[in-house]
Amino acid sequence: MMRSFLPVILAAMFATTAQAADNYPIKPIRVLVPFAPGGVVDTSARILTNKIIEDKGWQFVVDNRPGANGFIATGTTARANADGYTLLAAHTGEMSVNPVLFKSMPYDVERDFTPIIMVSDAPMLVVVHASSPFNSMKDLIAGAKAKPGQLTFGSPGTGSVNHMATEWLVNAAGAKALHVPYKGGAPAVSAVAGNEVVFTVAGLPGVLPHLMAKRVKVLGVTTAKRSPQVPDYMSAQEAGIPGVDASIWVGLFAPKGTPKEVISKLYQASADVLKNPDIKKRYATVGGAETTTMGTEEFTKRIRSELERYRKVAAQVGIQQQ
């Protein structure tokens, strides 16, 4: 008797799910951010959601949950109902670096999340003091090779994406440098401006005030190709450093199991916004970033690839899991 009802029950369940997806969203969508207001992830999330609100009338609430290496926001989203009403805006650090650094985390990237869309992608800049004798990345690498382990570089902290990207760059060039961790990206750039360390790798927003004041100069970018946002700076590949392609991207994620129809709706609404010329300009101005419309499949491959790259870097330079 039960068997005869099973197809009916399953059909009803699928119909209910499809109907929910068709009507989505019927209430505010909460977007968790692992950082305080004003940072690159927060700003990216707000530009995107505010434009979707304007274009489609959907409701969003950006919920900042900073601290604990991003574990608070990511862990909360991983445990949320997979109905499309709790999302995560995160960047390279949470998805491509944290799994390399921590043995125990409140989330597993592939088990707990579905990438919806990569929102933006930005290069990191290699920065030295304005009076530095190094005028290109080739000069810097030559200097690091001439004095192995003596050239100092600052970062926002051990295990930060900036730290890992710098280790990747230096190691791929066959050189060594001495890491000096600071409590944030701004202090690391200020340390270069104050001649406390030789160089740092940082995003454009943190570098720009010092660059405009002529306290620092930029030697290049950490990506394989030149960035359209800062086309005057040579890429790592042009500097003769093979295989390096480190950037800071921001993406939108949903808990695993969120209906494909809901993922599709969120992707399309976001992609439409990110193709808008005015929005492109805003991302370029605010974060030196290029908007992207990379979807679930390609984004998943990108994260997997980066995870493997950073695992190799950690092993090569002896960074132990915490």
N, C-alpha and C positions, 0 to 999 in steps of 0.2 A: 504493500500500500504506500509505504514511504517513498519507494522508488518512483512510483508514478507521479508523485508530487515534486520530486527533485528538479526536473527540468523547468517546472513552473516557477519554483522558488528561485532558481538561478536566473531565469529570464527576468523575473521581477527585480532581482538585485542589480543586474546589468542595466535594466531600464532606469532604475533609481539613480545609479551612478552617472549614466549618460545625461539624465535630466538635470542632475546637480551641476554637471560640467557645462551644459547648455546655459544654465541660469547664472553661472559664476561670473563675477562675484556678487553676492547678495549682502555682504557685510564688509566692514573694513579689513584690509589685509595688513597684518603686522610684519614689518621688516626689521629683524634684529641686526644690530651692527656691533661688532666686537670692540669698538673704539669710542672715545668721547666725541661729542659734536665738534665739527670743524676740521677733522682729519680727512684724508683723501677718500677713505671708504664711505664715511658719513656724507661727505659732500657729493660723491658720485651717486649714492643711493637717493639723496634728496633731489638732485637735478632730474634723475630718471623718474621717480615717483611723482614729483610735482607736475611734470609734463604729461604723464599718463592721466593724472587727475584732470588736468586742463583739457586734454584731448578726448578722454573717454568717460569722464565723470566717476571713475572708480575711486574708492576711498582707501588711503594708505595711512599707516601710523609707523613712523620710524622710531624704533625703540633701541636706544643706546645702552649696551651692556658691556662696558669696558672691563679689562682686568683679566688676570690669570691666563696670560698668553692666548687670549681669545676663547678660552674654554667655556666661559659662562654663556656667551651668546651661541656658540656652535653647539654646545651640549644641550642647551635648552631647545634649539631648533631640531636637533636630532631626535629628541624625545616628543616633539609636538605631533599633533594629529596630522596625518598626510592628506589634508583636504584643500591645500592651497591658500590657507588663511594665516599661516605662519611661514615666513621665508627668511633667508639669511643673505645679507650682503657681506661678502668676505673677500680677502685678497690672497695673494700668493702665499703669504706666511701661514695662514690657517690650513690651507689645503695642500701645499707643495713642500712646506718646510717643517711644520710642527710634527708630522708623522715620522720624520727623519730624526728629530731631536728627543722625542719623549716616548718612553716605553709604555707608559700608561696614560691614556687620554679618554675623555668622556664621549668620544665619537670616533667612528671609522669613516674615512672619506667615501669609499665606495659602498660600504654597507648601509650608511645612514643618509646619503645625499644624492639627489639628482641635480646635476648642473643644468640650469635653465638657459642662461646666456652669459657670455663674457661681455661685460659692459664697456670696459675701457682697458687700454694697455699703454703703459708709459715706460720709457727707458729710464735707467739710472745714469747719473752723470759722474764721471771721475773728476774730482775737484782737488786742486792744490792752492796754496797761498799765492797771492798775486805776484810776489817777488820770487817764487820758486824757480830754480834753474831748469826745471822740467817744463818743456813747452809742448809736449805731445805724449801720448800713451807709450810710444816707442821709447822716448827718453826715460819715462818713469820706470818701465820694465828693465831697461838697461841699468838704471840706478839700483833697482832692487836686486838684480843679478850681481852687480859689482859689490854690494854689501848685503849678503844673504841674512835675512832676519833682522836687519837694522832699521830699515825704513818703516816708520810707524803709520798705521791707518786707524782712523776712528770709525765707530759704527754705533747705531742706536742700542746695541747690546749683543751679547753672545747669543748666536742662534737666530738673530734677526735676518730677514731676507737680505738686507744690505750687507751684513757680515758674510753670509753665505755666498752672495754674488761676488764680493771682493775676493774671498778665498778661491772661488772658482776662477776668476780672472787671473789672479797671481799664479795659482797652481798650473793653469793651462799654459801660461807663458814660461813655465819652468823656473819660476822665481820664488822667493820667500819674503814675507813681510811680517811685522809684529803688530798684532791686534791690540787695540786699546778700546775697551767698551765704555760707552757713555749712557746716560739715562735718557735716551731719546735721540731722534734724528737732528733736531735743532742744535742741541749741545755738541753733537759730533761735527756739524758743519762749522759751528762757532769755534771749535777747537782748531780747525784748519785755518780759519780766518785769523785766529790769534797765534798761529804758528806753534801750537802745542803738539800737533801731529803733522805728518808730511802730507797725507791725503785722506780722502774719504770717498765713499760712493753713496749718492743721495738722489732723491727725486728733485725735479725742477723747482717746486714751490719752496722747499727749504733752502735751496741754493740762491734763488733769484735776488733776495734782498742784499746778500753779500756780493753777488756778481755785479749788481747795479752800483753798489758803493765801491766797487773795484778793490775789494778785500781778497777776492779769490779769482781764479780763472779755471775754465773747464778744459780738460784735455781730450775728452771723448765720451762715448756712451758704451754701456755694457751689452748692447744688443749686437746681433750678427750683421744687421744692416743699419744704415743711417736712419734716424727718426725724422719723419716729416715735420714734427713739431720743433725739432732743433737740428735742422739739416746741415748746419755749418760744422758740427762736431763729428769726427771720424768714429767709425764703428770699431768694435774689438777685432773683427776680422780684418779690417783695413790696417789695423795696427800690428797685424801678423800674429794674432792670438786665436788659434783655431778652436772652433766648437763652442765658443762662449756666446750665449744668447739669454741674458738675464734681464727680466723686466718686472715691473710691478703691475699686475692686472687686478681689476676688480670684477667680481662676478656675482650673479644672483643664483641662489640655490633653494631647492625645496626638499623637505623630508622625503626619503625613499618611499615609494608606494603612492605618491601623489598621482592622481589619474593623468594619463597621457594627454587627454583633452584639455585639462587645466594647464599642464605644462605648455602645451601648444598655444593656448590663449595668452599666457604670460609672456611667452617668447615673442609672439607676433606683436603684442602691444609694446613691448620693450624695443624690438627691432625697428618698428615704425618711428619711435621717438629718436633712436640713435642714428637714424639716417637723416634726420632733420639738420639742415646746414647751421641753423642758429645753435642747436644743441651741441653739434660738433665743435663749434667755436667756443662754447662755454667750457667744455671738457679740456680743450686745448689751453684756454686761458687760465683756468683754475688749477689744473694739475699737470699741464704739459702732456696730456694724454690724447690718444687717438681712440675714437669710439670703434667698437667692433660689433658684429652681429653673429659671432661664433655660437652655434647651437650645441645641444646636448652631446651628440656623438663626438664632434671634433674637440669640444671643450674637455670631455672626459679623457680623450687621448692626450691632450696637452698636459693635463694634470698628472697623468701616469708618467709621461715622458720626463716632466720636471722632477717628480719624486725620485726617479732613478738617477737623474743627474745630480741632485743634491745629496742622495745617499752616497754616491761615489765621491763627491767633494768632501763630505763629512769623514769618510773612511780615509781618504788621501791625506787630509790635514789633521786627523786624529781627534775629531770632535766626538765625544762620547754621549750616548743617550742618557738623559736625566731620569 
